[in-house]
Amino acid sequence: MDQLSESPHGSGTGTARRIYDMLRGQMADGTLPTGARLPSTRALAADLAVSRTTVTAVYEQLAAEGFVVTAAGRAARVAARPAAPESSNARPVSAARVPSLSAFGRRVAEIAAPTLPVAANGRIDFLYGAVAARDFPALIWRRAYQAELLRQHDSLYYVAPEGDASLRRALQAYLRRARGLVCDAERILVVSGTQQAIDLCARLLLDPGDAFAFEDPGYLIARHSFEAAGARLVPLAVDEYGLDTRSLPADRSARSVRLVYATPSHQFPLGGVLPIGRRLELLAWAQCHDAWVVEDDYDGEFRYGQRPIDALQSIDANGRVIYIGTFSKALSPHLRLGYMALPAALVPVFRQAKRLSDRHAPVLEQRVLASLIDSGAYERHVRRVRREYERRRAALLDAIAQWLPERARVAGTAAGLHVVLWLPQLSSRDEAAIVAAAHEKGVGVYPVAPLFAAKRPRPAGLILGYASLTVDEIRRGIGVLAAVIDAFER
C-alpha cells in the first residue's frame, strides 16, 4: 500500500484505503470475478464523489500487486488468481524431520537450549550476566555520541570488516595497560559480541567430526556453538583453580583435539583462576598437538583485592591463543560489541568471514567507544563500577553467612559478577525444585546443572549474579532463598 499511503492528497489517504479494501473484497467474494471489467477511473470517482486522482492511485496499486490488469486505452480487468491449495490434500509437516535443512541446520535444530526462568512475583533476580542499567555511564556516553554524530564526514559508507581503525588502535593501547597483552592493531577484530567471536572460531577452526576440549562445567552457548559445527565434545575436569590440565588428552592421532575453550582469568561458572604452571602446561600442550586455545576473557576487568590477572595470550610465544574480550559486563550487553586479538596467521580468514557474516560491527558505537577509551573515561568508569560490584559482592557474602551459616559453600568470590552457591545437604536432583520454589517467592535463582556436560554425583548448586541488584535487594533475596532451602532440608 505504499502508493496509497504516499498519496499527495493527505486527507484522502483514508478514502483511498477504503476504496482499495472495497474492490479487494468484491474480488474475494466473487462480485468481481476473474476477467471482469472495472469501472473507469472517471466513472468510479463520480459514483463515489471522490477525486479521480485517488481512484487512479488505487487502480495503480491493485495493478502493481497483480490483482488487476491494465493497458493503455483499455478498461482495467480483474486478473486471474492462482487457486488456493486444497487443505484436504495437504500433508502435515513432521516436526521431527525437516528435510529442507542443511546438516548444520539439523544440528542447530537438535540443540535443546534451556530457557532461563524469570522471577514472576517480584523484582529480585540473581540473573548472572545481567548488569544494572543505573550503572551505565549515560552522561559521558551521550556526550561522546553527540560529538560523533556532529562530526563531519564526506560520505557514509561501510568500514573494513575488522572494525573501525580508531577503536582498534584504542583497544591495542587498552589491552596492553589492562590485560598485559601486546599485539598490533592489525591483529584486532571487532565483533558483534562474544558470541559472534565464538561462532567464527567454531566455523573456521573445526570440521564435522573434529574434537574440541571444553571446561566442564562451562559456558553452555559456547559449547553449543562448537557442537553445531559438528565437532565432538571432550569434557575437561575443573577444580578450584580452573581447568585441570592433567585431563587434557594425550592422543595425537588424526581425531585428536583441534581446539580448547577456556576461561583462565575467571573460570565460568566456578570462578577459579588458572595458575601460571597450568597456563604454561596448556600452551605447551597446544603447541605439541597443533591445537588452538580460545581464551574467553568475559569479565577479566573485575578482580577484587588484586589487580586483574594478565591474559593467557600475553605469555603465548607460539601464536596458539585466540583472545576474546567484551564490553557487555563493563558497559551493557545491549551494545553487542566485542573484540578478538588473533594470531597473525588467522587474521586474513577471520576478517573475510566477518565480512561475509555481517560486513562489520556498528560504526558509530565503535567510534564512541574509541573516544571514551582514548580520553580515559572508559577506564575511570570500570574502576567505579568495580568498587560498586565489590560492595554488592560483600553484601551477598554477608547475607549468605547470616542466613545460611554452615549450610552453604560459596565458590568464585575473588572475581567476576556472580558466585556459585553449593548446598552440600541437598542433591543435584533438587536444583529444579529449589529454583521453582524460589521463583514462587519472587526470587530468581539459577541451577548449575545445565552447564555440566558429564553427569556425575554432586551437591545442589545455584548460580547467583549480583551485579544488577541493590544491596538491599541482595539481602532480602538471600533471606527468602534461605527460607526455601530450610524447607527442603527439613
N, C-alpha and C positions, 0 to 999 in steps of 0.2 A: 504493500500500500504506500510505497514511497511517493509516487506521483500525487496521490490524493492528499497525503499529509503535507506536501510541499506546494499545495495549490496557492496561486497568487491571491486568491480571494480568501483571506484568513477566516472570515466569518462563515464562508461556505464549505469549510472543510468537513464539518459535521454533516452537512447536507449531502456532499459527495459520498461520504461513507454510507449514509442511509440508502442512497440510490444504488451504490455498489452492492450492499447487502441484499436489497430487494431483487436485483437481477440475478445474483448468485442463488438466492432462494428459489426463484422461478425456474432456474435451470435444474436445481436439485429435485424439485417436486414434479417436474415434467411439464409445467406450464409453458416453458420454452424448451422444447425437445431439441435433440441434435439436428442441425441444419436449419432451424427456424430463423427467420429474419427478425432482426431487432429494429425497433422504430428508428427513424433518422434522428440524429442529434437535435436537429431543429424541432422536429415534432415532439420528441420526448421532453425537451426543455419547455416547450409551450404547454404541454399537458401538466407538467409538474410545477410550472411557474418558477422555474429556476434559470440561471444563466446557461446559455449554450456552452460556454467555456467549461462549466462544471460537468456537464454531461459528456463533453468531449474527453475530459480528463478521466472520467470513469471508464469510457469505452477503451481508451488507450491502456488503462491499467488492466482491464479484462483481456485485451489482446496480448499484452506483454506476458500475462500469466497463462496464456494458451486457452482461455475459456471461449473466446470468440475469434473469428477470422475476419479480417478487414482487407479491403482492396480499394484502390483509388476509383471513384466513380461508382462503386457498388455498395449495397447495403451490407452492414455487418451481420454475420450469421453465427449461430451457436456452433462451436467446434465439436467434433466427435471426441468423446471421453473414453479412456480405457475402462474396460469392465472390471469391477471390483472382484477380487478372488473369492471363490465360494468357500465360506467358513467350514462347510461340511467336509470338504476335501483337504482342508489344511491339516498337516500332521503336527502334533505337539513337538516343540523343541525340547530335547532332553537336556536338563541342567547338568547332568553328569558328563556329557560328551559334547564338546564343542569343536567339530572337525575343522572349522574355518580358522582356528588359531594356529600360530606357529608353535614350534616346540618351546620357545621361550614363553610365549603367551600361555601355553598349557601349564608350564611350571609356575608361572605367576598366579594363575587361577587356582592352583592346588595349595598355595600358601594360605594357611589359616592365620590371619592376622588378628590377634586378640583386640577387642575394643576396650579401651580404658574406661571404667565407670566414672561418673561424676557425682559428687555429693549432692543429693537431690533436696534434702531438707535443711540445709544450712550453707554457710559460706566458708567453712573451714576445710580447705582441701590441701592435703600434703602432696600435691602433684609434683613429681620430680620432673625437671626440665622447664618448669614454669618460673618466670621472674615477675616481680611486681611492676605494674605499669607506672606506679608513682616513682620508681627508681630511674625511669628513662630520662636522660638529660634533655628534656623537651626544649628548654630555652636555648641552649647552645646549639642544639640540632636545628632549631628553626632559624637561628641567625645564619648558620653556615648554609642552610638550604636556600634561604632567600638570596644570600650573596651569590650562590652558584646559579640560581635562576636568572639573576640580573646580569650575569657575565655575558658579554657579547661574543657570539660565535658566528663565523662566516656562514656556516651551514650546519644542519643536524644530520648526522649520518652514523652508520654503525662504527663501533670501535673494534679493535683487534680482539679476537676470541679470548686471548689470555687476560684481558681486562685493561682498564684504563691505566696508562703509564704512571699517572700521579699516585694512584693507590698502590701500585706495585712497588714504586720507589719508597713510599711511606712505610709499607709493610717490611721492606728489606731492612730499614733502619730500626723499626719497632721490634722485629723478631730478634735482632742482634742484642738490643737492650734488655728485652723482657724474657726471652727464651734461650739466650746464648747461641742462637742459630745464625751462622754466617752463610749467606747464599747471595747470588746475583739476582737482581730484579728480573732478569730474563727467565729464571727458573721458577718464578711465582706465577701461579694460575689462579685467577679469581673465579670462584664458582658460586652457584646458586645454593649455598648452604652445604653443610657437611654431607648430606645425603647424596647430592649430585657427585661429590668427590668420591664417595664410596662406590656409587654406581659406575663411574668411569673406571675405577680400579677393577671392579668385577668384570666388566665387559672387555677391557683392554688387556688384562693380565691373566685371565682364566678361560680355558676352553671347557666344554662339557666333558665331564669325566675327570678333570683335574681335581686335586685335593687342596683344600685350604685349611690351615690350622687356626683355631679360634678359641679365645678365652671362654671358659665355662665355669660360672655364668658370664654372660657378656651381652653386648648391645644387640637386641633382638632384630631390629630393622637392618643392621649391617649384615648379620648372619643370613637373613632372608635375601638380601641383595646378592650375596655370593651364591646362595643356593639357586636363585632364579637364573643365574648364568649357567647352571648345570653342573656346578662344582660339588665335590664330595666333602662333607664336613669331617674334620679330625678335631675333636674337642681336646683342649689343653687344660689341665688342672690349674686352679687358682688357690693361693693361700693368703695369709695376712700381708704378704709382700707383693702380691700381684701374680703375674704369670709365672708358673713353676717351669723353668727352662729344662728341668730334668724330664719333663713329659714330652719334649719335642721329639718327633720320630727320627730314628737313625737311618731309616730306609733311604737309599739314594737311587732307587730304580726309576723307570720311566713314569711310574704312577706316584712318585713321591710328592711331598707338599710343595706347591708352587708359590704360596703366599701365606703370610702370617698376619693376622689382625690383632693389634694390641693397643692398650690404653696405659702406657707405662707411667705417666705422671699422676694418674689417679684412676686406678682400675675401676671400670664400671661393671657391676654396681658396688663391689665390696670395699673399694676405697684404698687398696694397697698401693704403695709407691715402689716401683721396681728399683732395687738397689743396683749399684754400679756393677757388681760382679755379674748379676743376671743380665744386665744390659749388654755387657761385653760378650757374654755367652750367646745371647740371641743374635748379635751381629756376626759373630764368628760362625754360628750355625747357618745363617742366611748366606754368607759368602761361600761356605763349603757346599751347600746344597743348591746354589744358584737360584735362591728364592728371594722374593720381595717381602719387606716388612711395611705394613700400613700402620702408621702411628697416628692414632686419633687423639688429639690433644683438646678434648672437648671443653674442659674447664680449667686448663692449666694455670690461668691467672690467679685462681683463688686457692691459695695455700695460707694457712693461719699459723702465726708464730714464727715462721721462717720465710725466706724468700722463695719464690716459685722454683721448682726443680727445672733444670735445663732440659730442653727437648732431647729425645733419643738421637734425632738426626744430627745434633751438634757434635756427636762423637763418632759419626758414621764416616769412616775413611774410604769406603769402597762403593759408595753410591747405591746402597741397597734399601734405604728408608725413604718412604713417601710420607711426608708430614702433612697433616690436615689440621687446620685451625678454623675457628668460627667466631662470629660476633654475637651469636644467639644468647650466650649467657651474660656477657658484659653489657649488651645493649638490649636486643629483643629478638626472639625467634621470628617475628614478623618480617624482619629485614630480608631474610633469606639470602644472606651473603656470607661466604666463607672463602677460604683460600687454601692452596696447596703449595708446598715447596717440594719440587720434583727433582729427582736425579737428572743430570743433564741428558742422559740417553733417552729419557722418556718425554722430554719437553715437546718435541715436534708432534708426536702422535696424540698426546693429551690435548694439545692446542687444536688439532684438527678434529678430534672427537667432540670437544667443547663447541667448536663452530658448527658441527653437524647437529648437535643436540639442541642448542638454543641461541646460537650466534654469539651472545655474550651476556654477562650479568647486567642489571640496570645501571646505566652510566651515571645518572645524576646522583644516586646514592653512593656510588663509588667515589665520586669527586668530593662529596660532602664528608665522607669518612676520611679521605686523604687529608682534607684541610684540618679536621679535628686531630688526627694523629700528628701532623706537622706542627700544629700550634701547641701541642702538649695537653689539649683539653681532654682527649680520649684517655690518656694515662691518669690524669687527675681524677676523671670520673671512675676509672677502675679502682683506684685507691680508695675513693669514697665509698663505693658500693662494697668493696672488700671489708671495710670496717663495719658497715651495716650488716652484711651477711654474717660476720663473726659474732655480732651481738645477737642475731637471731639463732645462730648455732648454739651459743651459750645458753639461751633461753630454752632451747629444745633439750639440751643435755640436762639442765637443771630440772626441767619438768619430768623427764624420764626418771631421774634419780629420786624425785619426790613421789611420783605416782607408781613407779614400777621398781622399787628397790629390790635387789636380789632376784628379780624375776625376769630380767631382760638383759641382753648384752648388745652393746652398740658397736658397729663397725664403720670405718670410713669417716672418722671425725676430723682428720687432720687437714682435709682439703675439700673443695667442691661445694655443692649446694644441696646435698642430700646425705642421709645416713641409711644404713640397714639396721633394723631392729630385729634381733634374733630372740625368739621366745623358747628357751630350752625345754619348758614343761609341756609344750604343745608340738604336735606333728605337722609336717608339711601338708598333710591332708586337711588340716584345719584352716589353712590360709583363706580359702574361698569363703568359708562361713564367717570368719572374723571380719574380712573385708565387707561382706554384705551386712553384717550386724552394725559395723561402724557407720556405714553409709545410711543405714536406717536412722541412726542417731545424728546424722548431719555432718559426719566427718569423713573425708575422703582419704583412704589409705590404699596401698597397692601391694599386691603379692609379689614375691621374688620368683615364684615358680616359673612363669613364662620365660625367664631369662636363662634357665638351665636347659641345656641340650640333652645331657645324660641324666637319667633318673637314678637317684641314689638316696638312701636314708639320710634325713637331716631334720633339724627342728623347723618349726614355722618361722618364716621371715617376712618382714614388711619393709618396703622402701618408703622413706619419709622425706619428701622435699620440703624445704623450709624457706626458700628464697622469696616466695610470693606472699608470705604471711606476715602479720604483725606479731610482736612479742606476746601481746595479749591473746591473739588467736592461737598461737602455738601452745601456750599454757592451757587454755581451755580445751583445745583439741586433744592434747595428751591426757587430760583428765577424763574426757569422755572415752577415749580409747582404752584407758586403764580399766574403766568400769566394764567395758565389753570383754577384755581379757580376763578379768576376775570371774565373770560369769562362765566363761569357757573352762577355766581352771577348776572351778567348783564342780 
